[in-house]
Amino acid sequence: MYSCILQIRRQILSIKTRKAAKSWQQFAGEHPRPGTAQWTILFAMRRRTLITLPAAVALAACSKPAPQRYPMKGVVVSLDEKTKSANIKHERIEGWMEAMTMEFPVKDDADWQKLKPGARIQGVVVVTGDSYHLAEVQVQP
């Protein structure tokens, strides 16, 4: 969320900087004179752009990235009922992480019921931005 706010702030600052650098005197010869119909239309179009452009930039900057899915294999070391997370010693997860032991949140109740300490499992790690969770758990014999 904080990075989203910083992106919006940078966009607004760049618009203000460009606006300050291009004063009305620089464009006096290129634009219609105030009071004419052409000037009124141009002013209305610019005003609409200045209102809609920051809104569009804000929506684009804050959109959530598509979730990435990584297959994983490992052994359940322990389970935490309170946080509904499993401590798993996993093999290397291609494209995401080296082999290690770490906590994986489990969102689906059916997947949570399959997990037992010492069980060899196979599943999918779903990564969205800064968060991740374990899904599609299968217990291996």
BELNOR-V615611 format. One record per residue. N is the residue number from 1. RES is the residue in three letters. PSI is psi in whole degrees, -180 to 180 (* if undefined). Layout:
n: (N;N)
res: (RES;RES)
psi: (PSI;PSI)
This chain:
n: (1;2;3;4;5;6;7;8;9;10;11;12;13;14;15;16;17;18;19;20;21;22;23;24;25;26;27;28;29;30;31;32;33;34;35;36;37;38;39;40;41;42;43;44;45;46;47;48;49;50;51;52;53;54;55;56;57;58;59;60;61;62;63;64;65;66;67;68;69;70;71;72;73;74;75;76;77;78;79;80;81;82;83;84;85;86;87;88;89;90;91;92;93;94;95;96;97;98;99;100;101;102;103;104;105;106;107;108;109;110;111;112;113;114;115;116;117;118;119;120;121;122;123;124;125;126;127;128;129;130;131;132;133;134;135;136;137;138;139;140;141)
res: (MET;TYR;SER;CYS;ILE;LEU;GLN;ILE;ARG;ARG;GLN;ILE;LEU;SER;ILE;LYS;THR;ARG;LYS;ALA;ALA;LYS;SER;TRP;GLN;GLN;PHE;ALA;GLY;GLU;HIS;PRO;ARG;PRO;GLY;THR;ALA;GLN;TRP;THR;ILE;LEU;PHE;ALA;MET;ARG;ARG;ARG;THR;LEU;ILE;THR;LEU;PRO;ALA;ALA;VAL;ALA;LEU;ALA;ALA;CYS;SER;LYS;PRO;ALA;PRO;GLN;ARG;TYR;PRO;MET;LYS;GLY;VAL;VAL;VAL;SER;LEU;ASP;GLU;LYS;THR;LYS;SER;ALA;ASN;ILE;LYS;HIS;GLU;ARG;ILE;GLU;GLY;TRP;MET;GLU;ALA;MET;THR;MET;GLU;PHE;PRO;VAL;LYS;ASP;ASP;ALA;ASP;TRP;GLN;LYS;LEU;LYS;PRO;GLY;ALA;ARG;ILE;GLN;GLY;VAL;VAL;VAL;VAL;THR;GLY;ASP;SER;TYR;HIS;LEU;ALA;GLU;VAL;GLN;VAL;GLN;PRO)
psi: (-42;-40;-33;-43;-40;-39;-43;-43;-42;-40;-45;-43;-39;-35;-44;-40;-46;-38;-41;-35;-27;87;166;-34;-33;-30;11;-38;-22;-17;154;157;146;143;-18;163;-38;-41;-41;-44;-45;-44;-43;-40;-42;-41;-43;-42;-42;-24;-45;-32;-51;-34;-42;-41;-42;-44;-41;-39;-29;1;144;141;156;140;139;143;129;124;144;155;144;-174;132;122;-48;165;144;107;-37;-48;-4;53;153;132;114;132;105;158;178;133;105;127;-1;-48;150;169;137;179;127;168;137;118;146;116;-40;130;-37;-41;-39;-40;-27;-22;132;143;134;-10;137;128;163;140;-167;130;123;119;123;107;-119;-5;158;159;163;136;169;50;134;128;130;144;*)
